[in-house]
């Protein structure tokens, strides 16, 4: 895929979840257009790692996808930042490190 889209409607359920599928394109270094809902803006560093169209807004999503397709250099830059952010914060190695730090504090 040239662009990874994660369209989400604004529902109670969507506001309470983090879609696990957001981590796949981050890990692969693919440009992302994901709805601005839940913790997605935090994961994508406020839009520094992907575009954040309005949830449930088809036109906003289409514009974001079109922008990434029409601007390959910008898309590549966002994708690289997303990949870097994934490996610095969200990969299993980071989760292991964070969990071990909690256990280490408990043992003190």
C-alpha positions as CSV (number, residue, x, y, z in Angstrom):
1,X,0.0,0.0,0.0
2,X,1.2,3.5,-0.8
3,X,-0.9,5.1,2.0
4,X,-2.4,3.5,5.1
5,X,-5.9,4.9,6.0
6,X,-7.5,4.3,9.4
7,X,-10.9,5.9,9.1
8,X,-12.8,6.0,12.4
9,X,-16.2,7.4,13.2
10,X,-16.6,9.4,16.5
11,X,-18.3,6.9,18.8
12,X,-18.0,6.1,22.5
13,X,-16.3,2.9,21.6
14,X,-13.8,4.6,19.2
15,X,-13.0,7.2,21.8
16,X,-12.1,4.5,24.3
17,X,-9.9,2.3,22.1
18,X,-6.5,2.5,20.4
19,X,-6.7,0.7,17.1
20,X,-3.9,-1.8,17.1
21,X,-3.7,-1.6,13.3
22,X,-2.0,1.8,13.6
23,X,1.2,0.2,14.6
24,X,1.6,-1.9,11.5
25,X,2.1,0.9,9.0
26,X,4.3,2.7,11.6
27,X,6.5,-0.3,11.9
28,X,6.7,-0.7,8.1
29,X,7.4,3.0,7.5
30,X,4.2,3.7,5.5
31,X,2.4,7.1,5.4
32,X,-0.7,7.2,7.6
33,X,-4.0,9.1,7.5
34,X,-5.8,8.2,10.7
35,X,-8.9,9.8,12.3
36,X,-8.2,12.4,15.0
37,X,-9.8,10.4,17.8
38,X,-8.8,8.6,21.0
39,X,-5.0,8.5,21.5
40,X,-4.3,8.4,17.7
41,X,-3.1,12.1,17.8
42,X,-0.7,11.2,20.7
43,X,0.6,8.1,18.9
44,X,1.2,10.2,15.7
45,X,2.8,12.9,17.7
46,X,0.2,15.6,17.0
47,X,0.4,15.0,13.2
48,X,4.2,15.0,13.0
49,X,4.1,11.3,12.0
50,X,0.9,11.1,9.9
51,X,-2.2,13.1,8.9
52,X,-5.2,13.4,11.2
53,X,-8.4,13.9,9.3
54,X,-11.6,14.6,11.3
55,X,-13.4,11.4,12.4
56,X,-16.3,10.3,10.2
57,X,-15.5,13.0,7.6
58,X,-15.1,11.3,4.2
59,X,-13.9,14.5,2.5
60,X,-11.3,15.2,5.1
61,X,-10.0,11.6,4.8
62,X,-10.0,11.8,1.0
63,X,-8.0,15.1,1.1
64,X,-5.5,13.5,3.5
65,X,-5.0,10.5,1.3
66,X,-4.8,12.7,-1.8
67,X,-2.2,14.9,-0.1
68,X,0.0,11.9,0.7
69,X,-0.2,10.6,-2.8
70,X,0.4,14.0,-4.4
71,X,3.3,14.8,-2.1
72,X,5.5,11.7,-2.0
73,X,8.4,13.5,-0.4
74,X,6.3,14.7,2.5
75,X,4.6,11.3,2.7
76,X,8.0,9.6,2.9
77,X,9.1,12.0,5.7
78,X,6.0,11.4,7.7
79,X,6.4,7.7,7.3
80,X,10.0,7.8,8.4
81,X,9.1,9.8,11.5
82,X,6.3,7.3,12.3
83,X,8.7,4.4,12.0
84,X,11.2,6.0,14.2
85,X,8.4,6.8,16.8
86,X,7.2,3.2,16.7
87,X,10.6,1.8,17.5
88,X,11.3,4.4,20.2
89,X,8.0,4.0,22.0
90,X,5.6,1.2,20.9
91,X,7.5,-1.9,19.8
92,X,7.6,-5.0,22.0
93,X,11.2,-4.3,23.1
94,X,10.0,-0.9,24.5
95,X,7.0,-2.5,26.2
96,X,9.3,-5.1,27.8
97,X,11.7,-2.3,29.0
98,X,8.8,-0.3,30.5
99,X,7.3,-3.4,32.2
100,X,10.6,-4.4,33.6
101,X,11.1,-0.9,35.0
102,X,7.8,-1.2,36.9
103,X,8.8,-4.6,38.3
104,X,12.2,-3.2,39.3
105,X,10.5,-0.4,41.2
106,X,8.3,-2.9,43.0
107,X,11.2,-4.9,44.1
108,X,12.9,-1.9,45.8
